[in-house]
Amino acid sequence: MRTPYWLGYTLFKSAARSFFNYRVIGQEKLIQQGPVLIAANHESFLDPPLVGIAYDDDVYYLARKTLFRGPGKLIYPAWNSIPIDQESPDMSSLKNIIQIIKSGERVIVFPEGSRTLDGEIQPGLPGVGLIAAKSKAIIQPIRIFGAYDALPRGKALPRMNSVTIVVGDPIELTPEEKKAKGREQYQAISDRIMSTIAQIQLP
């Protein structure tokens, strides 16, 4: 773990435990060695680091390309962030993500694309199905509980609230899914991933 990443990892993990009573259930199910596509529901702006600190080592994140300006040009790459246009992901960005996964890394994605407005799980987007099919990686489903109440969309400041990460059983694509082509087939993979995440419950 490089020093800038380690500093951010350590600070956020300490803050998460102090302010959000942060805990991980099913940590033994985490695939600690890549290549892995980590897929989680999207409740809050806090979600990427909340998922990332569940792992023992560094992972990669997707971040809005608009954040890579000014100091962000140095900060976000140091934190393993991959720039992407949320509104209209282009093929070069998707290919970059796929290549990083194929190189043996773990990448966190949020299939819903944007944060939930009401705390409920939303449908996934086909782009995640494309990444899964092209990378052929194991998919690690994770469900976040409590982050919406800690920092809902539209709020600037977080509030103290328990946050729990629950890890689901890994998903392996079928031979047919690994050969998927076209929006409809990619959407079907994304739907399967989101259905698995939705079935994960607090014990």
Secondary structure, DSSP 8 states (H G I E B T S, - for coil): --HHHHHHHHHHHHHHHHHH--EEESGGG---SSSEEEEE----TTHHHHHHTTSSS--BEEEEGGGSSTTHHHHHHHTTEEEE-SSS--HHHHHHHHHHHHTT-EEEE-TT-S--SSSS-----HHHHHHHHHH--EEEEEEEESHHHHS-TT-SS------EEEE---B---HHHHT--SHHHHHHHHHHHHHHHHH----
